[in-house]
Amino acid sequence: MEKNLLNIGFGNTVVAERVVAIVSPNTAPMKRLKDEARDEKHLIDATHGRRTRAIIVMDSNHIVLSAIQAETISQRFEALMEGEKVKV
């Protein structure tokens, strides 16, 4: 069973099929979501000390922080999913 890995920057990847949403961290609801995930120990910080530019919501209730723009990750995700449709 082959997994499609989505590059979220700086050598970090997530399984594309497990991604629920890729959003910008600048809104109040996203800041609350990030704070709640931190409190519940479900936060994964993949920014390597850089500014958070995207929040990736996973189906496992984990929240992944990335230093790559949400738009860039979304484009990578779409390209990966389009490639998967071609393979099938």
URCOR-V710932 format. One record per helix or strand of 3 or more residues. SS is the DSSP state (H for helix, E for strand). FROM is the first residue (numbers start at 0). TO is the last residue. If there is no record, write none. Layout:
SS & FROM & TO
SS & FROM & TO
//
This chain:
E & 4 & 8
E & 11 & 14
H & 15 & 17
E & 18 & 22
H & 27 & 38
E & 42 & 44
E & 53 & 57
E & 62 & 65
H & 69 & 86
//
